[in-house]
Amino acid sequence: TVTEGATLAVNGNTNAIFSVYPNPTKQFISFNVNSNVTEKLTTAQIFDLSGRLVFETQLTSNRINIESLQSGTYLLLLQNEKGKGYSQKFIKE
């Protein structure tokens, strides 16, 4: 399941599980997980707005290199160990 919690605004939705910064960005995106979240996020997937998976990685830190992506708007999906997903939009300049 996927829980979307963001708009394209930089400060986004305050109820979101995580926030993405800087947004827009050129090389890296970082994310902060809300302190009340106890589950471990293990996987990151990035989709373009047509729903095509363009990047996938196991999370080892809260920073992801997106230098290889074309400019545009993307959806970052972070998943926990049980497969539950949380998403935020971001803009690659």
C-alpha positions in Angstrom: 0.0 0.0 0.0 1.1 3.6 -0.7 0.3 6.6 1.5 0.8 9.8 -0.4 1.3 12.9 1.8 2.6 15.8 -0.2 2.1 18.6 -2.7 4.8 20.2 -4.9 5.2 22.9 -2.2 8.6 23.0 -0.5 7.1 22.8 3.0 4.6 20.1 1.9 2.1 18.4 4.1 2.7 18.5 7.9 1.1 15.1 8.3 3.6 13.4 6.0 5.8 10.5 7.4 8.9 12.1 5.8 10.0 15.3 4.2 12.3 15.8 1.2 14.9 18.5 0.9 16.2 20.5 -0.9 13.2 20.7 -3.2 13.8 21.5 -6.0 17.3 19.9 -6.3 20.0 19.2 -8.8 22.2 16.4 -7.4 21.0 14.8 -4.1 17.8 14.5 -2.2 17.7 14.0 1.5 14.8 13.1 3.6 13.9 13.4 7.3 11.6 10.8 8.9 9.2 12.2 11.5 10.3 11.3 15.0 7.1 9.5 15.8 7.7 6.9 13.1 9.1 3.7 14.7 9.3 1.5 11.6 12.5 1.3 9.6 12.4 2.5 6.0 14.5 0.0 3.9 13.9 0.7 0.2 13.7 3.8 -2.0 12.1 3.9 -5.4 11.7 6.9 -7.7 9.0 7.1 -10.3 8.4 9.6 -13.1 4.9 11.1 -13.4 3.9 8.5 -16.0 4.4 5.8 -13.3 7.7 4.4 -14.7 10.2 3.2 -12.2 13.4 5.2 -12.9 15.6 4.4 -9.9 15.6 1.9 -7.0 18.0 1.4 -4.1 18.3 -0.1 -0.6 18.4 2.7 2.0 21.8 3.0 3.8 21.4 6.7 4.6 18.9 9.5 4.3 20.6 10.8 1.1 20.0 9.7 -2.5 22.1 10.7 -5.5 19.7 11.7 -8.3 22.3 13.2 -10.6 21.5 10.7 -13.4 17.8 11.7 -13.6 16.5 14.0 -16.3 15.0 17.3 -15.2 11.4 16.9 -14.1 9.0 16.0 -11.3 9.3 12.7 -9.6 7.7 10.6 -6.9 9.9 9.2 -4.2 8.5 6.1 -2.6 10.1 4.9 0.7 9.1 1.4 1.9 9.4 -0.2 5.3 10.3 -3.9 6.0 6.7 -4.9 5.6 6.3 -3.3 2.2 4.2 -0.3 3.3 5.1 2.7 1.2 5.1 6.4 1.8 5.6 8.9 -1.0 6.6 12.5 -1.6 7.0 14.5 -4.8 10.2 16.3 -5.7 11.5 18.4 -8.6 14.9 17.6 -10.3 16.3 20.8 -11.9 
